[in-house]
């Protein structure tokens, strides 16, 4: 699954366009490397998102095409 779509489905970011903009501005890294929106996410990847002064670090636990509001947080673990 693409990084921008994963961020939206997992609800780490509210909208896919915002996820795209964060990637374009180089505020998202996967496994310590700056990642583009088209990066293919795999289970075990560590995602870091810099939004202003806030840094969110999450480990990918599962990759699902769809997730309900209740199930979205099961897709990752905050580090």
HELIX and SHEET records of a PDB file:
HELIX    1   1 UNK A    3  UNK A    9  1                                   7    
HELIX    2   2 UNK A   16  UNK A   24  1                                   9    
HELIX    3   3 UNK A   72  UNK A   75  5                                   4    
SHEET    1   A 5 UNK A  33  UNK A  34  0                                        
SHEET    2   A 5 UNK A  28  UNK A  30 -1                                        
SHEET    3   A 5 UNK A  46  UNK A  51 -1                                        
SHEET    4   A 5 UNK A  54  UNK A  60 -1                                        
SHEET    5   A 5 UNK A  76  UNK A  78 -1                                        
END                                                                             
